[in-house]
Amino acid sequence: MKESERKVEGGKLLRIKVDVQENLIKNVSIEGDFFAHPENTIEQIEQELTNKEIDSDLEKIVQEIIDKNNAELVGVTAKDINEVILEALK
């Protein structure tokens, strides 16, 4: 399992752990001191990213989940999540 963390714009911590096998995300954990409304949004993002190819448009996938659920992430963006996942995979 690879891990990356950083303070994103606004000072919130975003920590992501990702396990990749054969170019597929097998497990991803998104944590930090940000907020998501509804609260299960992060869990839905983690589930949706599972079994996606690492070269997929992960930012688009995350944003689609946010939009579909009329969710709000406070302190992080879909772009932040994408960038920290890619950092973990380096």
C-alpha positions as CSV (number, residue, x, y, z in Angstrom):
1,M,0.0,0.0,0.0
2,K,1.4,3.4,-1.0
3,E,0.6,6.6,0.9
4,S,0.8,10.3,0.3
5,E,-0.4,13.3,2.3
6,R,-0.3,17.0,2.0
7,K,-1.9,20.2,3.2
8,V,-4.1,21.5,0.4
9,E,-5.0,25.1,-0.3
10,G,-6.8,26.4,2.8
11,G,-4.6,24.3,5.2
12,K,-6.6,21.1,5.4
13,L,-4.7,17.8,5.6
14,L,-5.5,15.2,2.9
15,R,-4.0,11.7,3.4
16,I,-4.6,8.9,0.8
17,K,-3.5,5.3,0.9
18,V,-3.8,3.3,-2.3
19,D,-3.1,-0.3,-3.2
20,V,-2.5,-1.0,-6.9
21,Q,-2.3,-4.3,-8.6
22,E,-1.8,-4.8,-12.3
23,N,-2.6,-1.1,-13.1
24,L,-5.9,-1.3,-11.1
25,I,-6.7,0.4,-7.9
26,K,-7.6,-2.4,-5.5
27,N,-8.1,-0.4,-2.4
28,V,-8.1,3.3,-1.6
29,S,-8.5,5.1,1.7
30,I,-9.2,8.9,1.8
31,E,-8.7,10.6,5.2
32,G,-7.9,14.0,6.6
33,D,-9.3,17.0,8.5
34,F,-11.8,18.0,5.9
35,F,-15.6,17.5,5.8
36,A,-18.0,15.8,3.4
37,H,-21.7,16.3,3.3
38,P,-23.4,13.8,3.2
39,E,-20.9,12.0,5.4
40,N,-20.9,8.8,3.2
41,T,-19.6,10.7,0.2
42,I,-15.9,9.7,0.9
43,E,-16.9,6.1,1.2
44,Q,-18.8,6.3,-2.1
45,I,-15.7,7.8,-3.8
46,E,-13.5,5.1,-2.4
47,Q,-15.9,2.4,-3.7
48,E,-16.1,4.0,-7.1
49,L,-12.4,4.3,-7.5
50,T,-11.8,0.6,-6.6
51,N,-11.0,-1.5,-9.7
52,K,-10.4,1.6,-11.9
53,E,-7.3,1.8,-13.9
54,I,-4.7,4.2,-12.5
55,D,-4.6,6.1,-15.8
56,S,-8.4,6.7,-15.7
57,D,-9.6,10.3,-15.3
58,L,-9.8,9.9,-11.5
59,E,-10.7,13.6,-11.0
60,K,-13.7,13.3,-13.3
61,I,-14.8,10.1,-11.5
62,V,-14.6,11.9,-8.1
63,Q,-16.4,15.0,-9.4
64,E,-19.2,12.9,-10.9
65,I,-19.9,11.3,-7.5
66,I,-20.0,14.6,-5.9
67,D,-22.3,16.0,-8.5
68,K,-24.6,12.9,-8.6
69,N,-25.1,13.0,-4.8
70,N,-25.4,16.8,-4.6
71,A,-22.5,16.5,-2.1
72,E,-20.2,19.1,-0.8
73,L,-16.5,18.6,0.2
74,V,-15.4,21.3,2.6
75,G,-11.6,21.8,2.6
76,V,-10.7,19.6,-0.4
77,T,-11.6,19.3,-4.1
78,A,-11.8,16.5,-6.6
79,K,-8.6,17.9,-8.1
80,D,-6.9,17.6,-4.7
81,I,-7.9,14.0,-4.3
82,N,-6.7,13.2,-7.8
83,E,-3.3,14.9,-7.2
84,V,-2.7,13.1,-3.9
85,I,-3.5,9.7,-5.4
86,L,-1.1,10.4,-8.2
87,E,1.6,11.5,-5.7
88,A,1.1,8.2,-3.8
89,L,1.6,6.2,-7.0
90,K,5.0,7.8,-7.8
